[in-house]
Amino acid sequence: MTLRKPSQKQLRSLCAQPHPDDGVEPREWLKEGRTGRKTSRKAWQLCGQVAEALGQVLAGDCGDDVLRNLQVVAVEPAPDASRLLVTVCVQPPSEQIAPALVLERLARASGRLRCAVAAAITRKRTPTLGFRLALPMGGDKAD
């Protein structure tokens, strides 16, 4: 059985004042307000596990002095649990390390960091990691 969309003439005869949404399927109308899927509880649980694993690796198991000064601030799904955005900051903040140097070292060590995450979590596929640096003054972030 096929559904016919009523004509504009029929719609006008059935209502006192026509509106732009007259004749629109309600299920379609409700879909417009959705901005996307909510991030699930499991994705946030994974983010917590990844933050803990990266925090331990950066604190002691890393052989790079620049990376040893980093602390994990947040891990969030970007856009879902298959890719995670890790926000790090330099600790102590008084040290002057160029943000470009930090991001370059993180990019170089991303394979080892992802291996450490794979060992810490139980997943079929390990999420890819993206990094950004939280700057201490003003709260700006460098991507």
Secondary structure, 3 states (H helix, E strand, C coil): CCCCCCCHHHHHHHCCCCCCCCCCCHHHHHHHCCCCCCCCHHHHHHHHHHHHHHHHHHHHHCCCHHHHCEEEEEEEECCCCCEEEEEEEECCCCCCCCHHHHHHHHHHHHHHHHHHHHHHCCCCCCCEEEEEEECCCCCCEEC
